[in-house]
Amino acid sequence: MKKLSVYTVHDTPVGRGGMGQVYRGLDPETGLDVAVKEMRKEFAGDRNLRDRFHREVKILKQITHPYVVKVYDSFETGGNLYLVMEYIEGETVEQHVRQNGAMNEREALRLLCEMLSALAEVHRHRYVHRDVKPGNIMLRPDGHACLLDFGIAKDMNGKDLTTGLITIGTDGYMSPEQAEGLSIDHRSDIYSLGCVLFYMLTGRHAFVRQTNDHATRMAIIRNKFPRAGDFRPDLSDSVQDILDRATHKDMRERFGSCGEFRAALDGRGAAAGKSEDRISAGREKCDVLIPHHLIKVSRHHADITRIVEPEGGVRYLLRDRSSNGTFVNGEMIHHREKEITVRRPAPHAAPSAPEILLAGVVPLDWRKVEEAFRNRANHRPQPATPATPAPAPTGQDADGEDATAWLAAVYIFALLGGLPGLIAGMMVYRRRTTDNDGRKVYKYKPRHRTAALIGAILSAISFTVWILICRTSHGI
């Protein structure tokens, strides 16, 4: 046992991470067991890492929720930083699934609903967790979930939610936009939570870690998200459809909030008889695109929701998500929602919408808004068919990566009679990688592998011909 500040802690850590460890300790004032998270001095001296540590303290002190870990204290001693939290008995979701296998649908959805409740509170405080994964969700002895580790959470009140040049998150659970280093918001957490649901239902990671971080990110960005129903034939179609929407590559097609996600699970959306569509406006990957040079407008500036009531009425809600606000008829809307009244003098007449200024300077053309809603309705994704395709046999891959550059090199060397053409051709033909299910598959496209094999044969023939010519010339 040792003393850290006023806390008595065990000498052996109960958990370790890349930058420190976690000890079990005792708070002498309350008599409660606590978890003391230590950041070692070699990392505590780094300004960015210190900022992350203090950000986690700030966030956890603001959020009080039964499914979010409680923070009690923080201090610095001996050059190390310490965070004192509630000590949670139990295991992580990842540990539970590894030991017991995939969960049944009912249990997985129960835990999902608890995490949706926790993340809704996090998002209400204008934060994005950015690291939702099975290893950051604890299961208490009573079976309830608890969300951990806010070290890389992001404040949505910042100017623009971007990851910058460094991609932050956990490989395999980061959203496609997060993997690309683009702007993110709360829908990135919704994607990650969808990945957690897939893991709980199947016992598999949707995207396994590849040989390097870049390859893993490319898999998340390019590869199709696997269907849970392929591994769980008993999975209900409704849950599969909900999972498909939560993990859609395009963030605009996902649930717009944790509440909307939960409503889909409860079936309230259909029961209410309402029809809702949502479009976004901003400078990047939005339905209504604003010219990129207008930098006062945020990348994802605002969402507009169209609600068609059962009796036929239509309402519009505008939610600002920007750093500079949105003005509706002169009223500033900042990080909140406002109902918009749109009138039509006649059935086919142009709509009369209020004046909407993004960042107070850029007008939002309502005709483009209506066009975006029409496009969304015309391209609404249909539910996937429940048929389960046969898995690809080991060693075969229907897609594979492009090998055009390698093929060019193979044929150039084939023409020149170089041995490297044979080596490069066989490398393209035989090279394997690991797919999302952990199987060994060929790395490159089938037609490219065939072309590489032909090129390797031509290189071998060309190389042999050149050797014979050289020998003949030498003999002469």
Secondary structure by P-SEA (a helix, b strand, c coil): ccccccbbbbccccccccccbbbbbbcccccbbbbbbbbcccccccaaaaaaaaaaaaaaaacccccbbbbccccccccbbbbbccccccccaaaaaaacccccaaaaaaaaaaaaaaaaaaaaaccccccccccccccccccbbbbccccccccccccccccccccccccccccccccccccccaaaaaaaaaaaaaaaacccccccccccaaaaaaaaacccccccccccccccaaaaaaaaaaaccccccccccaaaaaaaaacccccccbbbbbbbbccccccccccccccccccccbbbbbbbcccbbbbbbbbbcccbbbbccccccccbbbbbbbbbccccccccccbbbccccccccaaaaaaaaaaaaaacccccccccccccccccccccccaaaaaaaaaaaaaaccaaaaaaaaaaacbbbbcccccccccccaaaaaaaaaaaaaaaaaaaaaaaaaaaaaac
